[in-house]
Amino acid sequence: MNWITNYVRPRINSLFSRREVPENLWTKCPECGTMLFHRELSDNLNVCTNCDHHLPISPRDRFAALFDGGAFVEVKVPDPVADPLQFRDQKKYPDRLRAAQKATGEKEAMLVAEGEIGRTPIVAAAQDFSFMGGSMGMYVGNAIIAAAERALRRKRPLVLFSAAGGARMQEGILSLMQMPRTTVAVEMLREAGLPYVVVLTHPTTGGVTASYAMLGDVQIAEPNALICFAGPRVIEQTIREKLPEGFQRAEYLLEHGMLDRVTHRSALRDELVSILRMLGRLPAPTKADLPPPAPSAAPAIEVKADAKTRTPEKTGAARAG
């Protein structure tokens, strides 16, 4: 009897009363430590509601907030050779790719799409820092070339969101070769007179900064984003000196002329619409669609039978005249 009371009954009760609670309901802000409810954070575009710190946002979530109605069409990117160097460190390179694909749900570190923002058609590309640090490999090079060719074919501006730790070491020199390849793609846009706008997000470093991320016609950055080639820790260890406060952050670069704008994520869409329409020599954007004008009230027409002429006469004021 004690066995049933002490073991079986609590076991049965625990099975029926167990509730599954997701583990990702709350996110801790790395800047201020505030616990943020996931829906509140998502509604605020992954920006801390307490200190305004910009947390990472995936390319799909960014595009959903960027494009009109969240509607966009993905642009196909050619697949490169899977493992050209047969690289292996603690894991094989294909194993690392599969792990990143499973963790992010994405095929690679860059997503290319086309759609409209503020009724302005564009092609957009965004890097995913959660996919192997957003590292630039052959796929990322192919993605930028595919985005540029699509923009050329459709006569649309290209908007690129950068977020990377640099070139992908598992592809060695082949990843570094993407720097001139992407530079040529940007030059194709420039020769065609199509705008190329870069939005630098946290962090943008290494060979990405040394190539396509710094070649925009307009350079915009999100607040407090780290933008550099070599990071501040590496520089401090090399020169053995303490760097200024906020060194290599977006606001510091804006003060020293390397950026055009530092824009809050919530205001970024409207700013992109204004810039792209201005560069494309289009009319200024409207904040909302206005309803069509109501039809004017025309005076009623009364047809009066006349034995001789049968001419219509206007009622009201017209008849009095």
N, C-alpha and C positions, 0 to 999 in steps of 0.2 A: 504493500500500500504506500509506503514511504517512497519507494522507487517511482511509482506512478505520479505521486503528488510532487515530488521534488525534482524529477527529471523530465518525465514524459510531458506533463501538462505545461511546464514553462517552455519546453522545446516547441510544442505545437503553437502556443501563444506567440512565441517569437517569430514563427514562420508567417502567421497571419497578420501580425501587427507591424512587420518590417516595412519601412518606407525607404524608397530609393531617393537619396538626396544628391543631386549633381554636385561635383566638386568645383565646377567653374562658375558658381553663382556670384562670387566676389573676386575683385582684382585689387591688389594693393598698389597704390600709386608709388612709384619708385622715388619720387621727389619729396612728397610731404608725408607719405605713409598712410594716407586716408584709405579706408576700405570702401571701394566703389562697387555698387550693385551692377551686374553685367548689363541689364537693360538700360539703366540710367547712363552708363558709360557708352553704350552703343548709340543711344539717341543723341549723345553729345559728341559724336564722331571720334570716340576714343580720346577725348580731352578731359583731364581731371576737372571735376566741377568745383574743387576746393582751391587748387593752386594754378589751374590753367596749364598744367604740364601736358605736352603732346605725347601720348603713348603711341606705340606702333599700330598701324592699321593695315590690314591685308589689301592687296590690289583689288579684289572683288568688292570688298566693302567700300573702298575708296571710289571705285567706278559706280557703284550703286548710288552713292551720294552725289557724284559728279554729274552723271548724264541725266538728261530730262526723263523723269519718270523711272529712273534706275534702269532704263533699257539700253543695252549695247550689244554689239555683235563681235564675237571674238575673231581675230585675224589669225589664220593658220601660220605657224612658224615651221620652217623646214627642220627636220631632226638631224643633228650632227652625228658623227661617229660616237658610239656609246662610251667606249673606254680606250681612247687612242694610244695612251702611254702604258696601259696595263698597270696603273699606279696602285700601290698598296702601302698604307702606313699601319695604323692599328687595325684598320678594316680595309677591305677592298673598296675601290671607288664605286662600283655598281651597288654594293651594299649600302654605302652612304647615300647614294641617290635614292634608293628604294626607301630607306628610313625617312629621308626628307619628304618624299612624295606621300608617304603614309601619314606623317605628322601634319603636313600642311594641306593635303588634298589637292595639290597643284602638281603639274607635270614638271615645271622648272622654275627658275628664279625670276622670270619676267612674264607678264601678261600683256598682250597687245589687243586692243579693241577699238571699235569705231562707233560713233553715235553722234548725238547732238547735245550741246550744253547751251541753254538759252537760245535755242533754235539756231545755233551755230554749229555746223557739221565739223567734226574734228576726228583725228586719229590720236589715240593715247596709248602710252606704254608705261607700265609701273613695275618696279622691282619689289620683290618680296624678301625682306631681310630675314624672315624666319626660315627661308629655304637656304641652308648652308651659308648664312650671313649675306644673302643677296649677291654672292660672289659672281664675278663676270667670267663666264666661260664661253665656249663656242655657241651654245644655245642662245645666250644673251646677245652675242654679236649678231646671230641670225635674226633674232627678234627685232633688234633695232633696224637692221637692213630691211626686214619685211615691213616694219611700220613706215619707214621712209618711202619705200616703193609704193605702198598702199596710198600714202599721202600724195605722192606724185601722180599716181594714176587717177585718184579721185579729186585732185586739186584742193586738198584740205590741209590746214595747219597740223603740226605735230606737237603734242604736249607730252613731256616725259617726266615721270616722277622717279627720282633716283634714291636708292637706299642700299648701300653696299659696303662691305668691308674690303673691297679691292678685287684683284684678279683671283681666279680659282687655282690654287696651287696644284690640285690634282691633274690639271691639264697643262701645266708648265708653260712653255713658250707659246703654245697654241692659244692660251688665254690672253697672253700679252699681245698677240697678233690682232686681237679684237679692237685694240686701241686705234690703229690706223684704219681698220675696216669701218668702224663706226664713224670715224672722222670723215671718211669719204662719203658715207651715207648722209651726214649732216651737210656736207658741201653740196651734195645733189639738191637738197632742199633749198639751199641758199641761192644756187644758180637758177632755180625755177621760180624764185621770188616768193616762196611759201614760208610763213612764220614757223619758227622753232622755239618753243618756250620750255624752259626747264624749271621744275620745282624740286629743290633739294630738300630732302627730309633727313631725319636723324637715323643713323649717321651716313654720310657720304664721304668715302675715303679712298686712298690708294689710286690704282690705275683708272678707276671710274672718274674720279675728280680730274685726273690728268688727261681725260679724253672727252667723251660726249657730254658729261655733266657740266662742263664749263664752257660749252660752245653755243649756248642759247642766244637768240636775239634778245630775250629778256630773261634775267636770272632772278627767280623768286625762291625764298627759303621759308620754312616753317620756323617758328620761334625756338631759340636755344638749340637748333640743330648743329651737330658737330660736322664741320665741312673742312676737309684737309687732305693732304697727301700722306704725310707721316703724322701719326697721332701725337698729342702733347706729351704723353709719357715717354715715347721714343725720343722726342726732341730734348726733353729735360735730361734724360740719361746720356744723351750725346754731348750736349753743351754744358751739362752740369750747372744749370742755372734754373731758378724758379721763373716760370712763365707768368705773364700778366693774367689777372682775373678775367675769365671769359674768353681767353685766347682761343681762336679758331671756331668760336661759336658764331651763329648767324648774325647776331647784332654787332659783334666785333668786325666781321667781314663787311657788313653794310657800312659801318663808319669809315672803313678803309678802302671803299670803292670797288669791292669785288662782287657785290650784289646790287640789284636794283631795288628789291623790295624784301621786307620780312613781313609775312602776312599770316594772320591767325587762320587756322584750318576752317573755321566756320565762315570766314569771309573770302576764302580762296576761290570758290566757284564764281561768285559775282565778279571778282577781280579778273579772273581768267576770261570771262565772257567779254568784259569791257576791253581788255588788252587785245584779244583776238579779233574782235570786230573793228577795233581801231587800226590794227595792223593790216587787216583785210579790206580796209576802206569800206566798211559796211555801216549802215545806219546805227545809231546808238541803241543799246538794248533797252527793252521795256521790262519793267518789273513784273507785270502781269498782263494777261490777255484781257483786253477791254471787250465788253459785249458789243455786238453790231448796233449801229444807231437805229432808233425806232423810226419807222416810216412816217413821213410828214402827213398830217391830216389834210387831205385834199377836199375841197368843197364838193358836196354831193351834186350829182347831175340829174336833173329831172327831165325826162323826155315828155314833152307836151304835144299832143296830137293837134296839128293844125291842118285844116283842110287844104291850104294853099302851099305852105312851105314845109311843115312838119319839122321845124328846127328845135333843137334842145335848148332849154333855158336853165341857167344856174339858179338854185334856190337861195334863200337868205339874202345876204348883202348883194349878191350878183343880180337877184331879181329886182331889188329895190333900185338898182342903177338902171 
